[in-house]
Each structure stands twice: as C-alpha cells, then as structure tokens.
Amino acid sequence: MHPDWDLAHTHLDAPTAQLPAGLAATPDHWQQRLRRTPGGHLLRPDGNAMLTALATGRPMHLLHLTRSLDAIRTSGHLLASTGCLAAAVYGSPLTPMPGGALRPHNLGAHLLDARPDLDSRRDSTPLVIQVSPDHPAPGAGLDYLRLGPVHLRAFDRHRHALTPAEDHQVTRSVTDRVRAAAPLLDLMLATATGRRHPDAGPFLDQLAAAVPVMPYLGYLYFETTSEYLMLHSTSTATKDLAERGEMNNHLYKQLAFTAVDTMGTLFDIGRFRPGHQRLLDLIDAIEPGLSQHAAAFVRDRLCHRFTATALTPATDATAFAFTGTDTDGLRTAATPLLGQLLFREVRLLDRYPQLYHLFEQEKAAEAWTYWNRRRAALPYNATCGPKGEIGVNPADPHARITVWTAEQCARGLLHPTEQIAAVPAPRLAPWVFTPLRDRTDEELWNSRPVLA
C-alpha cells in the first residue's frame, strides 16, 4: 500500500511525527493545546460517542440521504462518493432509542432539517444503514487536507487524457496561482517556523484577499475556523451536545451559509473568504463573545496546518520559499500543495464530467485497499476532529450491511420503514455537481493578465 494513504489518516492518540523540519511547534503541541479547550475532550477516543461506538465492534447505524432511491432499488447498490471521505458512502451516526427509533447525530439532524432549503438535498430520502463489523477496530480518521500526494500521483498517471491545451491551462494556472500568492505563502511558513509574528487582523485580511487566487486556502481557512468554533463554544446547545459526546456541527454550518451566499447551491468552501472584521462579526452572530481569541487562533493554527500539509516531510520549512520556485521545485519540496492545486484545477475543466471517473476511480480503489488492510469498515472525517461525518467502506469484505428507508417523526427521530435489498458497492456515483457550480470566480481568473 502506498505510504501516502497512511500520511492522509490521522491518529488521534498519536500525532504524526512526519512533519517538515523547522516547525516551531512540536508534533504534540497542537494536540495538547486543542485538548485543553472547552470541547477538547471530544477529540479523545474515550470522549467522543462516535469513536466510542466504533471501538466496541457492535453494529452501528448511519443516516444516509439519497435522491436516487429508484436507482438504488433497481441496481441493489449504494454508490460511494468523493469528497471529505475520499471514497465512502457518506453518512452520520444514529443512536438506537427504546422502541426501535433512532436519534440522529446533530450533523444528521442539520442535514435532515436543511433538505427543503438546499438544492443538493431537496427531495432526498433518508436511509438507515446498519453496519455490523466482524470485529472491534479503531476507526480510520481521514484528513482530506493531506491527500495532496495522492492527487498528484493520479494527475501524473492520467494527464495523457488531457488535450495539450487543457494540460497547458491546468499547469500554467497552478504556476500562476503560486506566484501570485507566494508572499502570503511565505509569510505563513515564516509564522509557522517562528521567524515572523504578523498581527492577526492584517494577516486575515491578506488571507481573504488571496482565496480567489488560491481557493485551496479557503479550505484551510474554513476548517481552521470550524475547529475553533466547535472546540471553544460554551453555549448551552454546545454543552448539551458535548454531554452526548458530540461536537456541535451547527456552528460551522451556520458559519458557511452566512459567509457565502452560494453555499445553498453548492457547498464549496473554496469560496470562504471573510476578512478580519467580517470573520469576527460572523462568529459573534453565532455566539456572542466567542470571537475574542478567534483571530490569533486562526492565524497560528492555519499557518502551522498549511506548512504541515503543503510541504513534504523531507523539506526544511525554514529554508524553503515559494517566491521564485518553479513547478519542479514544487514537486520536490511542496508535493502535497501541488497535488491539491492540480486536483482542483482539473475539476474546473469543461470536460471534467467525462474525466471524473478516470481521475477518481483509481484513487478510490487505493482508499478501499488501505481501509481493508486496516480492517476499517467505517472511515470518518477527522480534518478538524471527529465531528460526525462517517462513511461506509463499500469494499469491506467482512461487514454485514442492512438498509432501510426511514421516516422522521415530530420529535426528530428516525423510524425504519422498509428494508431495501441493497448494499454498498465499490463504485463511484456519477459526477453531478458541475451544472450547479457558479463559475464567476473561475472566469475572472481565466481572464487575468498573462504573467510574465
């Protein structure tokens, strides 16, 4: 199995030591800092209900929303999707209640409640998926921000499918994006290595201005702010959910939909770019007073996370600079970032719906192989903690799967209604998001002056 997949998975009780040299923080510094926050106990395997359930090896129930119920009935298959879970059937945990009802995790409750308002969820049907692993096993926590090397290998394998014009467009665009954003990228390296300490306000304004140039920074910005919200919130709702062992997903969902008008059409966090004051206002609108330490946290955490996920472990972050670096230099020292940028650039091509399976199916097969070797039936998203996004490994040879349709009662509980003769299948669902995408930012970028 390629080591890239091990690097992409987090180990909550043993932080990775495979980081670039020169970081000011030790490998376990951030782990300890995050665990000292009000919600930090939810990061521990024994403090998070989802992780506790995974460790028991007992059957788990997941909520899955589908708009393709007829196709599932006909084919007998639930298909995997790409995204934060790489190649799993996306879901969120359900807790059995007396009488056979199932209580959704607060993430699932949000997804159910948002169905009338979101284009991607409208007219969807809730399914209950019962997964019975054949043995207890630690969960596989995936950090999609660490998938850059995987994306780069896929690009190198299949770039022959691009026309010369497409190949030039993709590679030139990535080069231009790095050149344009290089001053900020170098500032983040210098901050993460302790050589600079920029004021948080101007730094966040500079970050926000750079997101349209390099949308990947929007992912980092959003995930870091989401982590801050979920771990530092002390509201009654957050405390109540914490008593159930759940991180409060409503916080970052509210942040996303308030910060970006088009989130209801397509959940694209590459468009998350509030400036400093706007970010503080957004946070205080969610929970008054919560913004007090947000700017400094986001600056410090984002700079560390960027450096740790953008550079190869063999790179010395104190000796490398993005300014003046060409594509060959990126391939050597910043392989993960290059992979992330190429991945998003290819997805912006007009022909991507035809190329989707070519670029994604092999990555999916690698993920399934990795999970099977780890005996992981239920991988989960661990990018900013085990927040409740969990999926089914569709290639697991041992887990028993049962699927029902479900109805939601007035109390918000789900009740299984009809068992369906369907199981997860190791194939990817078709690409359906391109027609929904607002391409305004891409068109502005494509019409940019050619850089010398």
DAHUJO-V679240 format. One record per backbone hydrogen bond with DSSP energy under -1.0 kcal/mol. CO is the residue of the C=O (numbers start at 1). NH is the residue of the N-H. E is the energy in kcal/mol with one decimal. If there is no record, write none. Layout:
BEGIN
CO,NH,E
CO,NH,E
END
This chain:
BEGIN
2,5,-1.6
3,7,-2.1
4,8,-1.3
8,143,-3.1
11,14,-1.8
17,19,-2.0
21,317,-2.9
26,29,-1.7
28,32,-2.3
29,33,-2.4
30,34,-2.9
31,35,-1.9
34,37,-1.4
37,40,-1.9
39,42,-1.8
40,43,-1.9
41,44,-1.2
44,47,-1.7
48,52,-2.7
49,53,-2.4
50,54,-2.2
51,55,-1.8
60,131,-3.3
61,94,-2.5
62,129,-2.7
63,92,-1.2
64,127,-3.0
66,125,-3.4
68,72,-2.2
69,73,-2.6
70,74,-2.3
71,75,-2.8
72,76,-2.6
76,423,-2.1
78,425,-2.8
80,429,-3.2
83,86,-1.9
85,87,-2.9
88,81,-2.0
89,392,-1.6
91,390,-2.3
92,63,-3.1
93,105,-2.2
95,103,-3.1
97,100,-1.7
101,97,-3.1
102,414,-3.0
103,95,-2.6
105,109,-2.5
106,110,-1.9
107,111,-2.3
108,112,-2.6
109,113,-2.4
110,114,-2.1
114,117,-1.4
114,118,-1.4
118,122,-1.7
121,124,-1.7
125,66,-2.0
126,406,-1.7
127,64,-2.3
128,404,-2.4
129,62,-2.4
130,402,-2.0
131,60,-2.7
132,400,-2.1
140,380,-2.4
141,10,-2.9
142,382,-2.8
143,146,-2.2
144,147,-1.3
147,151,-2.3
148,152,-2.4
149,153,-2.1
150,154,-1.9
151,155,-2.3
152,156,-2.6
153,157,-2.0
154,158,-1.7
155,159,-1.4
158,161,-2.1
159,162,-1.9
163,167,-3.0
164,168,-2.3
165,169,-2.4
166,170,-2.7
167,171,-2.5
168,172,-2.6
169,173,-1.9
170,174,-2.1
171,175,-2.1
172,176,-2.6
173,177,-2.5
174,178,-2.3
175,179,-2.3
176,180,-2.6
177,181,-2.2
178,182,-1.1
181,185,-2.3
182,186,-2.9
183,187,-1.7
184,188,-2.4
185,189,-2.0
186,190,-2.5
187,191,-2.1
188,192,-2.6
189,193,-1.6
190,195,-2.3
190,196,-1.5
191,194,-1.2
192,24,-2.8
199,203,-1.8
200,204,-2.5
201,205,-2.0
202,206,-2.4
203,207,-2.5
204,208,-2.6
205,209,-2.0
206,210,-1.2
207,211,-1.1
210,214,-2.5
214,217,-2.3
215,218,-1.4
216,220,-1.6
217,221,-2.7
218,222,-2.7
219,223,-2.7
220,224,-2.2
221,225,-2.2
222,226,-2.8
223,227,-2.2
224,228,-2.1
225,229,-2.5
226,230,-2.6
227,231,-2.1
228,232,-2.2
229,233,-1.8
231,39,-2.6
235,239,-2.5
236,240,-2.6
237,241,-2.2
238,242,-2.4
239,243,-1.8
241,246,-2.3
242,245,-1.5
245,49,-1.8
247,249,-1.2
249,253,-1.8
250,254,-2.4
251,255,-1.9
252,256,-2.5
253,257,-2.3
254,258,-1.8
255,259,-2.4
256,260,-2.0
260,263,-1.5
262,265,-1.5
262,266,-2.1
264,119,-1.7
266,268,-1.9
268,271,-1.4
269,272,-1.5
275,279,-2.7
276,280,-2.1
277,281,-2.5
278,282,-2.4
279,283,-2.4
280,284,-2.5
281,285,-1.9
282,286,-1.1
283,287,-2.5
287,290,-2.3
289,292,-1.3
291,294,-1.3
293,297,-1.8
294,298,-3.0
295,299,-2.4
296,300,-2.5
297,301,-3.1
298,302,-2.6
299,303,-2.0
300,304,-1.9
301,305,-2.8
302,306,-3.1
303,307,-2.1
304,308,-2.6
305,309,-1.9
306,310,-2.1
307,311,-1.5
310,337,-1.7
312,315,-2.0
315,21,-1.7
316,319,-1.7
322,325,-2.1
326,330,-2.1
327,331,-2.4
328,332,-1.4
329,333,-2.8
330,334,-1.9
333,312,-2.3
334,338,-2.4
335,339,-2.4
336,340,-2.1
337,341,-2.5
338,342,-2.5
339,343,-2.3
340,344,-2.0
341,345,-2.2
342,346,-2.5
343,347,-1.4
345,348,-1.0
346,349,-1.5
349,352,-1.6
351,354,-1.4
351,355,-1.5
352,356,-2.0
355,359,-2.2
356,360,-2.0
357,361,-2.5
360,364,-2.4
361,365,-2.4
362,366,-1.9
363,367,-2.2
364,368,-2.6
365,369,-2.2
366,370,-2.4
367,371,-2.8
368,372,-2.5
369,373,-2.1
370,374,-1.6
371,376,-3.1
377,393,-2.8
379,391,-3.2
380,142,-3.1
382,385,-1.0
385,387,-2.1
389,381,-2.8
390,91,-1.3
392,89,-1.9
393,396,-1.4
400,132,-2.7
402,130,-3.3
403,420,-3.1
404,128,-2.7
405,417,-2.8
407,415,-2.6
409,412,-2.1
413,409,-2.6
414,102,-2.4
415,407,-1.8
418,405,-2.5
420,422,-2.1
423,78,-2.1
425,427,-2.8
427,80,-2.3
433,436,-1.7
434,437,-1.3
439,443,-2.7
440,444,-2.2
441,445,-2.3
442,446,-2.9
443,447,-1.2
445,448,-1.9
END
